[in-house]
Amino acid sequence: MLPTEDSPSPSLSPRLAQIVRRFSALGDHVTRRDAISILASCELELSDIERFVEESSHGYARRRVARTDAFEMLVMTWKPGQGSVPHDHARSLCALRIVSGRVRETRYAPARDGLVDASSAGDATETEVLVDTSEHIHALRNLEDAPSTLVTLHVYAPPLPELRRYTARPEGSSLESVFARPRAPAAPTVAIVGGGFSGTMVAAHLIERATAEGLPLCVVLVDRQASLAEGPAYRTPDPRHLLNVPASNMSAWPDRPSDFYDWARERDPRVEPTSFLPRKLYGEYVRSRFLEAAARAGERVSAEVRRDEVAAIKRTRSERQRLELSGGTLDADVVVLATGHRQPDDPLARVWRGSRARYVEDPWSSLALTAIRPDETVLVLGTGLTAVDALLSIARQPRSAPVLAVSRRGLAPERHAETPRAPIDPTPWLEPLLAAPGGATTRALVRAVRHAAARTEDWRPVVDGLRPYTTRIWRSLSPAEASRFVRHARPFWEVRRHRMAPEIGRFVDEAVASGVFRAVAGRVRRAEADDDGVTVELGVRGETGSRIVRAHWVVNCTGPGSGPCLVPVVRSLVDGGLLEPDALGLGVRTSDEGRALAGGREADDLFIVGTLRKPDLWESTAVPELRRQAARTAQLVLERAGGRGPS
């Protein structure tokens, strides 16, 4: 359940203010010893923090007391039965003092299948202090039969951007044998870098295929994220963040079109084929399908999920691939690179001055957004789907302060129709364009799409009809035309291609009508932060001079970063001559089958799946395309690992 933080922080009591001052005096670094010393020695009673104590029916409540670049202090209120999921503290120190009530702390240990198992549990009561370093996995809970509300004072140093949520093993289940057995003799090792949708489904297909063909195989999936199958899109705990594709078209398997819909219906019979379901539910679905495939694995198949980060990949003298991990090395016969979206770039790196305590650089860090109160003004950088997600999160309670979004063009995403229509076949007007001497041009394509949309009552069937042809259209463009499309037409295509669920669209309409949300075209020229907020100088399209905006928070919603070479593992492959970035910064060069291309040579032991294939395919981000890539890549990898020729 997503924790909540509702109303403005009131003035502090003298004893609470003294605690804040003591932490502030420590400067930029708070140690474990510091935190224990301050929290254990302070005189603190429930009356000192009672204004921050506020129960919530949506999960335990979080109320911010103070926040700096070095630490954040919060009061948390837990009704009987409320608790956190298993989590760690994402490189932050966590210290808490129990002010009232009793807390049950459960510690967890990671297992080879990506789940965590409870390893110990204990209770702590009033005045006790608990401290966790970033690597500990634990969960806190006020027990169901507790006689009273639990109140705790938490300090995170530095401020905690998100709870890295782990998935606990379901009660009554155990580790599947495929994860416990050693690698079979002569079994080739396939390393999959990235445990989001693409990487997880490649692993599931490999296990299924190797089992069906009786082949020995060792699959190692490496990802630093806490829960398998949860990339940025499906990691959100917010149930208001919905898929932007209906349930009927979200199967993870290309040959089982209704699989996700059937899975969701088993859990909620009210689900319809046209339902737009919570994204967090989809991560559960993909993980469950992987574990089910693992449960059926043959005796010659072994698997492991390593929660680690790949810093580099290099070819060894024996012509294998060596993955350098923070926890050691891993040698593999074949590598599948499925790293997914890059972290957002920082568009204000050169113009920001002062503390960054009120700058949310990564909007996918869920806890950072819960720190924003309804009475605090917010400037959002970006007006696309990421900005809409942020708006949903910070408007979880009725807002009294506005949210202003700014992007270069001020374009907001379109929404799906309430009643879907079948796609319209574009071949009568598209084929002549593609057959034109010199290939298609961006101008001609844009003009043709506009004319086709004008002939219908709804442009959506035209855009949907183009989807099977987008790779062919993209490949028909000359390098100059492809660059022109990216610079001028891409934003207009993206807001129509990647659409909001209808209910999300209605929410945005209401936010605009009430004055809570507004989007403008412009850019940030300067941002200067102080203790109370940020003063931003905007250049707004159509206005002379600058517009000065005062905001309590600035949230970066510009979307995934561009250019693959800032990801360490990709940079190492580029530096080693095993990968070649494309000229437009979209990803890396690949063959038609997804093999890495570099220097005109095609690798047979390095495959690419997902967003990095955008230079070759263009459409390489959504489930309908990625599920086909995952299945085909698994087939090719198994052929290569098994020493067989291509099919």
C-alpha positions as CSV (number, residue, x, y, z in Angstrom):
1,M,0.0,0.0,0.0
2,L,1.3,3.4,-0.9
3,P,2.1,5.5,2.2
4,T,0.5,8.9,2.4
5,E,1.6,12.4,3.5
6,D,-1.2,14.8,3.7
7,S,-1.0,18.3,5.1
8,P,1.5,21.1,5.9
9,S,4.2,20.6,8.5
10,P,3.3,22.7,11.6
11,S,5.8,24.6,13.8
12,L,8.0,22.3,15.9
13,S,7.9,21.8,19.6
14,P,11.0,22.8,21.5
15,R,12.3,19.3,22.0
16,L,11.6,18.3,18.4
17,A,13.3,21.4,17.1
18,Q,16.3,20.6,19.2
19,I,16.6,17.1,17.5
20,V,16.4,18.8,14.1
21,R,19.1,21.3,15.1
22,R,21.4,18.5,16.3
23,F,21.1,16.6,13.0
24,S,21.6,19.8,11.0
25,A,24.8,20.5,12.9
26,L,26.3,17.3,11.7
27,G,26.7,18.8,8.2
28,D,26.7,16.8,5.0
29,H,27.3,13.3,6.6
30,V,25.3,11.6,9.2
31,T,26.8,8.4,10.6
32,R,25.2,5.4,12.3
33,R,26.7,6.4,15.6
34,D,25.5,10.0,15.2
35,A,21.9,8.8,14.6
36,I,21.9,6.4,17.6
37,S,23.4,9.0,19.9
38,I,20.8,11.7,19.0
39,L,17.7,9.6,19.0
40,A,18.6,7.5,22.0
41,S,19.5,10.4,24.2
42,C,16.7,12.8,23.3
43,E,13.7,13.5,25.5
44,L,10.8,13.0,23.2
45,E,7.2,12.3,24.1
46,L,4.1,11.8,22.0
47,S,2.9,15.3,22.8
48,D,6.0,16.7,21.1
49,I,5.0,15.3,17.7
50,E,1.2,15.0,18.1
51,R,0.5,17.5,15.3
52,F,2.3,15.2,12.9
53,V,0.4,12.1,14.0
54,E,-2.4,11.4,11.5
55,E,-3.9,8.1,10.6
56,S,-4.7,7.1,7.1
57,S,-6.9,4.4,5.7
58,H,-4.7,4.1,2.6
59,G,-1.6,2.8,4.4
60,Y,0.7,4.1,7.0
61,A,1.0,7.9,7.0
62,R,4.2,9.8,6.5
63,R,4.5,13.5,7.6
64,R,7.7,15.4,7.0
65,V,9.2,17.3,9.9
66,A,12.4,18.6,8.2
67,R,14.4,18.0,5.0
68,T,17.9,19.1,3.9
69,D,20.4,17.8,1.4
70,A,21.9,15.7,4.2
71,F,18.8,14.2,5.9
72,E,15.1,14.0,6.1
73,M,13.0,13.6,9.2
74,L,9.5,12.2,9.2
75,V,6.8,11.1,11.7
76,M,5.0,7.9,10.6
77,T,1.7,6.7,11.9
78,W,0.7,3.0,11.7
79,K,-2.8,1.8,12.5
80,P,-3.1,-1.8,13.7
81,G,-2.4,-4.1,10.8
82,Q,-0.6,-1.5,8.7
83,G,3.0,-2.2,7.6
84,S,5.6,-1.8,4.9
85,V,6.6,-4.2,2.3
86,P,10.1,-5.8,2.4
87,H,12.5,-3.0,1.4
88,D,16.0,-1.6,1.7
89,H,17.0,2.0,2.0
90,A,18.6,2.7,-1.4
91,R,22.0,3.8,-0.2
92,S,20.5,5.8,2.8
93,L,21.0,5.3,6.5
94,C,17.7,4.7,8.3
95,A,17.3,5.4,12.0
96,L,14.0,5.4,13.9
97,R,12.8,5.9,17.4
98,I,9.6,4.4,18.6
99,V,7.5,7.1,20.2
100,S,4.4,5.2,21.0
101,G,3.4,1.5,20.5
102,R,5.2,-1.6,19.5
103,V,6.7,-2.4,16.1
104,R,7.4,-5.9,14.6
105,E,10.5,-5.9,12.5
106,T,11.1,-8.8,10.1
107,R,14.4,-9.2,8.4
108,Y,14.7,-10.9,5.0
109,A,17.5,-12.7,3.0
110,P,17.6,-12.7,-0.8
111,A,17.2,-16.1,-2.6
112,R,18.5,-17.3,-6.0
113,D,15.1,-16.8,-7.7
114,G,14.9,-13.1,-7.0
115,L,12.5,-13.4,-4.1
116,V,13.3,-12.8,-0.4
117,D,12.8,-15.1,2.5
118,A,12.0,-14.1,6.1
119,S,15.1,-14.8,8.2
120,S,14.2,-13.3,11.6
121,A,11.7,-11.2,13.4
122,G,11.6,-9.2,16.6
123,D,9.6,-6.6,18.5
124,A,10.7,-3.2,19.7
125,T,8.8,-0.8,22.0
126,E,8.7,2.8,23.2
127,T,12.0,4.7,23.4
128,E,13.9,2.0,21.5
129,V,16.0,3.0,18.5
130,L,16.4,0.9,15.4
131,V,19.1,1.6,12.8
132,D,19.5,0.0,9.3
133,T,22.2,0.6,6.8
134,S,21.3,0.6,3.1
135,E,21.9,-3.1,2.4
136,H,19.5,-4.5,5.0
137,I,16.2,-5.8,3.8
138,H,13.4,-5.5,6.4
139,A,9.7,-4.7,6.9
140,L,8.0,-2.9,9.7
141,R,4.4,-3.6,10.9
142,N,2.0,-2.7,13.7
143,L,0.4,-6.1,14.4
144,E,-3.2,-6.7,13.6
145,D,-4.1,-7.3,17.3
146,A,-2.1,-4.3,18.5
147,P,-4.0,-2.3,21.2
148,S,-2.9,1.1,19.9
149,T,-1.6,3.1,17.0
150,L,2.2,2.9,16.4
151,V,4.0,6.2,16.0
152,T,7.7,6.4,15.0
153,L,10.2,9.2,14.2
154,H,12.3,8.3,11.2
155,V,15.5,9.9,10.0
156,Y,16.9,9.1,6.5
157,A,20.4,10.3,5.7
158,P,20.6,11.3,2.9
159,P,16.9,11.7,2.1
160,L,15.4,8.5,0.9
161,P,14.2,8.8,-2.7
162,E,12.2,5.5,-2.8
163,L,11.6,2.3,-1.0
164,R,13.4,-0.4,-3.0
165,R,10.6,-2.9,-2.7
166,Y,11.3,-6.6,-2.6
167,T,8.9,-9.5,-3.2
168,A,8.6,-11.9,-0.3
169,R,8.1,-15.6,-1.0
170,P,4.4,-16.5,-0.8
171,E,3.5,-18.4,2.4
172,G,3.7,-22.2,1.8
173,S,5.9,-22.0,-1.3
174,S,9.6,-22.9,-1.6
175,L,12.5,-22.3,-3.8
176,E,12.1,-24.2,-7.1
177,S,14.7,-26.8,-7.8
178,V,15.9,-25.1,-11.0
179,F,17.4,-22.4,-8.8
180,A,18.9,-24.8,-6.3
181,R,20.7,-27.2,-8.7
182,P,24.2,-26.7,-10.0
183,R,24.9,-26.1,-13.6
184,A,24.6,-29.3,-15.6
185,P,27.8,-30.7,-17.2
186,A,28.5,-29.0,-20.6
187,A,25.6,-26.6,-20.1
188,P,26.2,-23.3,-21.8
189,T,25.7,-20.2,-19.7
190,V,23.4,-17.4,-20.9
191,A,23.7,-14.1,-19.0
192,I,20.8,-11.7,-19.3
193,V,21.6,-8.2,-18.3
194,G,18.4,-6.5,-17.2
195,G,15.5,-7.9,-15.2
196,G,12.6,-5.8,-16.5
197,F,9.9,-7.1,-18.9
198,S,12.3,-8.0,-21.8
199,G,15.0,-9.7,-19.7
200,T,12.5,-11.6,-17.6
201,M,10.6,-12.9,-20.6
202,V,13.8,-13.9,-22.5
203,A,14.7,-16.0,-19.4
204,A,11.2,-17.5,-19.3
205,H,11.4,-18.5,-23.0
206,L,14.9,-19.9,-22.7
207,I,13.8,-22.1,-19.7
208,E,10.7,-23.3,-21.6
209,R,12.5,-24.0,-24.9
210,A,15.5,-25.8,-23.3
211,T,13.1,-28.0,-21.2
212,A,11.0,-28.9,-24.2
213,E,14.1,-29.8,-26.3
214,G,15.9,-31.6,-23.4
215,L,18.9,-29.3,-23.7
216,P,21.3,-28.4,-20.9
217,L,21.3,-24.7,-20.1
218,C,22.3,-22.3,-17.3
219,V,20.4,-19.0,-17.3
220,V,21.7,-16.2,-15.1
221,L,19.6,-13.0,-15.0
222,V,21.5,-10.0,-13.6
223,D,19.7,-6.8,-12.4
224,R,20.3,-4.4,-9.5
225,Q,16.5,-3.8,-9.0
226,A,15.0,-5.2,-5.9
227,S,12.1,-7.0,-7.5
228,L,12.3,-9.0,-10.7
229,A,10.2,-7.9,-13.8
230,E,9.7,-4.4,-12.5
231,G,11.4,-1.8,-14.7
232,P,10.6,1.9,-14.1
233,A,7.1,1.5,-15.6
234,Y,6.0,-1.4,-13.4
235,R,7.9,-0.6,-10.3
236,T,5.4,2.1,-9.2
237,P,3.4,1.2,-6.1
238,D,0.7,3.8,-7.0
239,P,-2.5,2.1,-8.1
240,R,-3.5,5.3,-10.0
241,H,-0.6,4.7,-12.5
242,L,-2.3,2.7,-15.2
243,L,-1.1,0.8,-18.2
244,N,-1.6,2.8,-21.4
245,V,-2.7,-0.4,-23.4
246,P,-5.9,-2.3,-22.7
247,A,-5.6,-5.6,-20.8
248,S,-6.6,-7.6,-23.9
249,N,-3.3,-6.6,-25.7
250,M,-0.9,-7.0,-22.8
251,S,0.0,-10.7,-22.9
252,A,3.6,-11.4,-22.3
253,W,3.5,-14.3,-24.7
254,P,3.2,-13.7,-28.5
255,D,1.3,-17.0,-29.0
256,R,-1.1,-16.6,-26.0
257,P,-2.9,-13.4,-26.8
258,S,-5.3,-13.4,-23.8
259,D,-2.9,-14.6,-21.2
260,F,-2.7,-11.3,-19.2
261,Y,-6.4,-10.7,-19.4
262,D,-7.1,-14.3,-18.2
263,W,-4.6,-13.9,-15.4
264,A,-6.2,-10.6,-14.3
265,R,-9.8,-12.0,-14.5
266,E,-8.8,-14.8,-12.2
267,R,-8.0,-12.1,-9.6
268,D,-10.9,-9.8,-10.4
269,P,-13.9,-11.0,-12.5
270,R,-14.8,-7.4,-13.2
271,V,-11.9,-6.9,-15.5
272,E,-12.9,-6.3,-19.1
273,P,-10.8,-6.7,-22.3
274,T,-10.8,-2.9,-22.6
275,S,-9.8,-2.3,-18.9
276,F,-6.6,-0.2,-18.3
277,L,-5.2,-1.9,-15.2
278,P,-2.6,-0.7,-12.6
279,R,0.9,-0.9,-13.8
280,K,2.1,-2.5,-10.6
281,L,-0.2,-5.4,-11.3
282,Y,1.6,-6.1,-14.5
283,G,5.0,-6.5,-12.8
284,E,3.4,-9.2,-10.6
285,Y,2.0,-10.9,-13.7
286,V,5.3,-11.0,-15.6
287,R,7.1,-12.3,-12.4
288,S,4.5,-15.0,-11.9
289,R,4.9,-16.2,-15.5
290,F,8.7,-16.4,-15.1
291,L,8.4,-18.4,-11.9
292,E,5.8,-20.7,-13.4
293,A,8.2,-21.4,-16.3
294,A,11.0,-22.1,-13.8
295,A,8.7,-24.5,-11.8
296,R,8.4,-26.6,-15.0
297,A,12.1,-26.6,-15.9
298,G,13.8,-29.8,-16.9
299,E,16.5,-31.5,-14.8
300,R,19.3,-30.2,-17.1
301,V,18.3,-26.6,-16.8
302,S,19.5,-24.4,-14.0
303,A,18.8,-20.7,-13.3
304,E,19.8,-17.9,-11.0
305,V,18.7,-14.3,-10.4
306,R,21.6,-12.1,-9.3
307,R,20.7,-8.8,-7.7
308,D,23.8,-7.0,-8.9
309,E,25.0,-4.4,-11.4
310,V,27.1,-5.1,-14.4
311,A,29.9,-2.5,-14.6
312,A,31.5,-3.9,-17.8
313,I,31.5,-6.8,-20.3
314,K,34.7,-7.9,-21.9
315,R,35.7,-10.7,-24.2
316,T,38.1,-13.3,-22.7
317,R,40.9,-15.1,-24.4
318,S,38.7,-18.1,-24.6
319,E,36.2,-16.1,-26.6
320,R,33.6,-16.0,-23.8
321,Q,32.0,-12.9,-22.4
322,R,33.1,-11.9,-18.9
323,L,30.7,-9.8,-16.9
324,E,32.3,-7.6,-14.2
325,L,29.9,-7.3,-11.3
326,S,30.1,-5.3,-8.1
327,G,30.2,-8.7,-6.3
328,G,32.6,-10.6,-8.6
329,T,32.7,-11.8,-12.2
330,L,30.5,-14.1,-14.4
331,D,31.6,-15.8,-17.5
332,A,29.0,-16.5,-20.2
333,D,28.8,-18.1,-23.6
334,V,26.1,-15.8,-24.7
335,V,25.0,-12.4,-23.4
336,V,21.5,-10.8,-23.9
337,L,21.5,-7.1,-23.2
338,A,18.1,-5.9,-22.0
339,T,18.9,-2.8,-20.0
340,G,15.7,-0.9,-20.7
341,H,15.2,2.8,-20.4
342,R,18.0,5.0,-19.1
343,Q,17.6,7.1,-16.0
344,P,16.4,10.7,-16.8
345,D,19.0,13.3,-17.9
346,D,19.2,16.4,-15.7
347,P,18.0,19.3,-17.9
348,L,18.9,21.9,-15.2
349,A,22.5,20.7,-14.5
350,R,23.9,24.0,-15.9
351,V,21.3,26.5,-14.7
352,W,20.5,25.3,-11.1
353,R,22.0,27.1,-8.2
354,G,21.8,26.2,-4.5
355,S,20.5,23.2,-2.5
356,R,18.9,20.4,-4.5
357,A,16.8,19.3,-1.6
358,R,13.6,20.5,-3.4
359,Y,14.6,19.2,-6.8
360,V,13.2,15.7,-7.6
361,E,15.6,14.5,-10.3
362,D,14.1,11.1,-10.8
363,P,10.2,11.1,-10.8
364,W,10.2,7.3,-10.6
365,S,11.5,7.5,-7.1
366,S,8.1,7.2,-5.5
367,L,8.9,8.5,-2.0
368,A,10.4,11.7,-3.3
369,L,7.0,12.7,-4.6
370,T,5.2,11.8,-1.3
371,A,7.2,14.6,0.3
372,I,5.3,17.2,-1.7
373,R,2.3,18.6,0.2
374,P,-1.0,19.7,-1.3
375,D,-0.4,23.3,-0.4
376,E,3.0,23.5,-2.1
377,T,3.4,24.7,-5.7
378,V,5.2,22.5,-8.1
379,L,7.0,23.1,-11.4
380,V,7.2,20.0,-13.6
381,L,9.8,19.8,-16.3
382,G,8.0,17.9,-19.2
383,T,4.4,17.6,-20.3
384,G,4.3,13.9,-21.4
385,L,3.2,10.7,-19.8
386,T,5.8,11.0,-17.0
387,A,4.5,14.4,-16.1
388,V,1.0,12.9,-15.9
389,D,2.2,10.2,-13.6
390,A,3.8,12.8,-11.3
391,L,0.6,14.9,-11.3
392,L,-1.4,11.8,-10.3
393,S,1.0,11.2,-7.4
394,I,1.1,14.7,-6.0
395,A,-2.6,15.2,-6.4
396,R,-3.5,12.2,-4.4
397,Q,-5.2,14.6,-1.9
398,P,-7.2,17.7,-3.1
399,R,-4.6,20.3,-3.9
400,S,-4.8,23.9,-2.9
401,A,-1.6,24.9,-4.8
402,P,-1.1,24.7,-8.6
403,V,1.2,22.5,-10.7
404,L,2.8,24.1,-13.8
405,A,4.3,21.9,-16.4
406,V,6.8,23.3,-19.0
407,S,8.3,21.7,-22.1
408,R,9.7,22.9,-25.3
409,R,6.4,22.5,-27.2
410,G,4.0,22.2,-24.4
411,L,2.5,19.0,-25.9
412,A,0.3,16.9,-23.7
413,P,-0.3,13.2,-24.5
414,E,-3.6,12.3,-26.1
415,R,-5.9,9.7,-24.7
416,H,-7.5,6.5,-25.9
417,A,-11.1,6.7,-27.1
418,E,-13.8,5.6,-24.7
419,T,-15.0,3.2,-27.4
420,P,-12.1,1.7,-29.4
421,R,-12.3,1.5,-33.2
422,A,-10.5,-0.9,-35.5
423,P,-7.3,0.2,-37.1
424,I,-7.5,1.6,-40.7
425,D,-5.3,-0.1,-43.3
426,P,-2.9,2.6,-44.6
427,T,-1.5,0.7,-47.6
428,P,-3.5,2.6,-50.4
429,W,-1.7,5.9,-49.5
430,L,1.4,4.5,-47.8
431,E,2.8,2.2,-50.5
432,P,3.2,5.0,-53.1
433,L,5.1,7.1,-50.5
434,L,7.5,4.2,-49.7
435,A,8.0,3.4,-53.4
436,A,8.8,7.0,-54.3
437,P,12.3,7.6,-55.8
438,G,14.7,8.4,-53.0
439,G,12.3,7.0,-50.4
440,A,9.8,8.7,-48.2
441,T,10.3,12.1,-46.7
442,T,9.2,13.3,-43.3
443,R,7.2,16.1,-44.8
444,A,5.3,13.8,-47.2
445,L,4.6,11.3,-44.4
446,V,3.2,14.0,-42.1
447,R,1.1,15.4,-44.8
448,A,-0.3,12.0,-45.7
449,V,-1.1,11.1,-42.1
450,R,-2.9,14.4,-41.6
451,H,-5.0,13.8,-44.8
452,A,-5.9,10.3,-43.8
453,A,-6.9,11.5,-40.3
454,A,-9.0,14.3,-41.8
455,R,-11.0,11.7,-43.8
456,T,-12.1,9.9,-40.6
457,E,-14.0,11.0,-37.5
458,D,-11.1,9.9,-35.3
459,W,-7.3,10.0,-36.0
460,R,-6.7,7.1,-33.6
461,P,-7.5,4.3,-36.2
462,V,-5.1,5.9,-38.6
463,V,-2.2,5.9,-36.1
464,D,-3.1,2.4,-34.9
465,G,-3.2,1.2,-38.5
466,L,0.4,2.4,-39.0
467,R,1.8,0.4,-36.2
468,P,2.6,-2.8,-38.2
469,Y,4.4,-0.6,-40.7
470,T,6.5,1.7,-38.5
471,T,9.7,-0.3,-38.8
472,R,9.4,-0.4,-42.5
473,I,8.7,3.3,-42.7
474,W,11.6,4.1,-40.4
475,R,14.0,2.1,-42.4
476,S,12.8,3.8,-45.6
477,L,14.0,7.2,-44.4
478,S,17.4,8.4,-45.4
479,P,19.8,9.4,-42.6
480,A,18.9,13.1,-43.3
481,E,15.2,12.4,-43.2
482,A,15.5,10.2,-40.1
483,S,17.2,13.1,-38.4
484,R,14.5,15.5,-39.6
485,F,11.8,13.3,-38.2
486,V,13.5,13.0,-34.8
487,R,14.0,16.8,-34.6
488,H,10.6,18.0,-35.9
489,A,7.9,15.3,-36.1
490,R,8.8,12.9,-33.3
491,P,7.1,14.8,-30.4
492,F,3.8,15.1,-32.4
493,W,3.9,11.4,-33.2
494,E,4.8,10.3,-29.6
495,V,1.8,12.1,-28.0
496,R,-0.6,10.3,-30.3
497,R,1.2,7.0,-30.4
498,H,1.6,6.6,-26.6
499,R,-1.8,7.6,-25.2
500,M,-3.3,7.9,-21.7
501,A,-6.1,5.6,-20.4
502,P,-9.5,7.4,-20.8
503,E,-9.9,7.7,-17.0
504,I,-6.5,9.3,-16.7
505,G,-7.5,11.8,-19.5
506,R,-10.6,12.7,-17.5
507,F,-8.5,13.3,-14.4
508,V,-6.2,15.7,-16.4
509,D,-9.2,17.5,-17.8
510,E,-10.6,18.0,-14.3
511,A,-7.2,19.2,-13.0
512,V,-7.0,21.8,-15.8
513,A,-10.6,22.9,-15.3
514,S,-10.0,23.4,-11.6
515,G,-6.9,25.4,-12.1
516,V,-4.7,22.8,-10.4
517,F,-2.7,21.9,-13.6
518,R,-1.5,23.9,-16.5
519,A,1.1,23.2,-19.3
520,V,3.1,25.8,-21.2
521,A,5.6,25.8,-24.0
522,G,9.0,27.2,-22.9
523,R,12.2,26.4,-21.2
524,V,14.0,27.1,-17.9
525,R,16.7,29.7,-18.1
526,R,17.6,29.8,-14.5
527,A,16.7,28.1,-11.2
528,E,17.9,29.3,-7.8
529,A,17.0,27.4,-4.6
530,D,16.8,28.6,-1.0
531,D,15.4,27.1,2.2
532,D,11.8,27.7,1.3
533,G,11.7,26.9,-2.4
534,V,13.0,27.6,-5.9
535,T,12.9,30.8,-8.0
536,V,12.7,29.9,-11.6
537,E,13.2,32.1,-14.7
538,L,11.2,30.8,-17.6
539,G,11.3,31.7,-21.3
540,V,7.7,31.1,-22.4
541,R,6.8,30.8,-26.1
542,G,4.9,33.8,-27.3
543,E,6.0,36.0,-24.4
544,T,8.7,38.7,-24.5
545,G,11.2,38.8,-21.7
546,S,11.2,36.2,-18.9
547,R,8.5,34.9,-16.5
548,I,9.5,34.5,-12.9
549,V,7.9,31.5,-11.2
550,R,8.2,30.7,-7.5
551,A,7.8,27.0,-6.7
552,H,8.2,24.9,-3.6
553,W,9.4,21.9,-5.7
554,V,10.8,21.2,-9.1
555,V,10.2,17.7,-10.6
556,N,12.1,16.4,-13.6
557,C,9.7,14.6,-15.8
558,T,11.6,14.8,-19.1
559,G,11.4,11.1,-19.5
560,P,14.2,8.5,-20.1
561,G,17.6,9.8,-21.0
562,S,18.8,9.7,-24.6
563,G,22.0,8.1,-25.9
564,P,23.1,4.7,-24.5
565,C,26.7,5.4,-23.8
566,L,26.2,6.8,-20.3
567,V,25.1,3.4,-19.0
568,P,28.3,1.8,-17.7
569,V,27.8,-1.7,-19.2
570,V,26.9,-0.3,-22.6
571,R,29.8,2.2,-22.5
572,S,32.2,-0.7,-21.8
573,L,31.0,-2.6,-24.8
574,V,31.3,0.4,-27.0
575,D,34.8,1.1,-25.8
576,G,35.7,-2.6,-26.4
577,G,34.4,-2.4,-30.0
578,L,31.6,-4.8,-29.4
579,L,28.8,-2.3,-29.7
580,E,28.3,0.8,-32.0
581,P,26.0,3.7,-31.0
582,D,23.8,5.2,-33.8
583,A,24.3,8.7,-35.0
584,L,21.0,10.0,-33.5
585,G,21.7,8.8,-30.0
586,L,18.7,6.4,-29.9
587,G,20.5,3.2,-29.0
588,V,22.9,0.8,-30.7
589,R,23.2,-0.8,-34.1
590,T,21.7,-4.3,-34.4
591,S,21.0,-6.8,-37.2
592,D,17.5,-7.7,-38.2
593,E,17.6,-10.5,-35.6
594,G,18.9,-8.3,-32.8
595,R,22.6,-9.3,-32.9
596,A,25.0,-6.6,-32.0
597,L,26.7,-4.8,-34.9
598,A,30.0,-3.0,-34.7
599,G,32.5,-2.1,-37.4
600,G,30.4,-3.9,-40.0
601,R,30.7,-7.2,-38.0
602,E,27.7,-9.1,-36.6
603,A,28.3,-10.7,-33.2
604,D,26.9,-14.2,-32.6
605,D,27.1,-14.2,-28.8
606,L,25.7,-10.7,-28.0
607,F,22.0,-10.0,-28.5
608,I,20.1,-6.9,-27.9
609,V,16.4,-6.7,-26.7
610,G,14.3,-3.6,-26.0
611,T,14.8,0.1,-26.2
612,L,18.4,-0.1,-27.4
613,R,17.1,-1.5,-30.7
614,K,15.3,1.7,-31.5
615,P,17.8,2.8,-34.2
616,D,16.9,-0.3,-36.2
617,L,13.2,-0.8,-35.4
618,W,12.0,2.5,-34.1
619,E,9.1,0.7,-32.3
620,S,11.0,-1.1,-29.6
621,T,9.5,0.1,-26.3
622,A,6.0,-1.4,-26.0
623,V,4.9,-4.9,-24.9
624,P,3.4,-6.0,-28.3
625,E,6.9,-5.5,-29.9
626,L,9.0,-6.6,-27.0
627,R,7.2,-9.9,-26.5
628,R,8.0,-10.9,-30.0
629,Q,11.7,-9.8,-29.6
630,A,11.9,-11.9,-26.3
631,A,10.6,-15.0,-28.0
632,R,12.7,-14.8,-31.1
633,T,15.9,-13.9,-29.1
634,A,15.5,-16.9,-26.9
635,Q,15.2,-19.1,-30.0
636,L,18.3,-17.7,-31.5
637,V,20.3,-17.7,-28.3
638,L,19.4,-21.4,-27.7
639,E,20.5,-22.2,-31.2
640,R,23.8,-20.4,-30.7
641,A,24.4,-21.8,-27.2
642,G,23.6,-25.3,-28.3
643,G,26.0,-25.1,-31.2
644,R,23.4,-25.4,-33.9
645,G,23.0,-23.4,-37.0
646,P,20.3,-20.7,-37.5
647,S,16.8,-22.0,-38.2
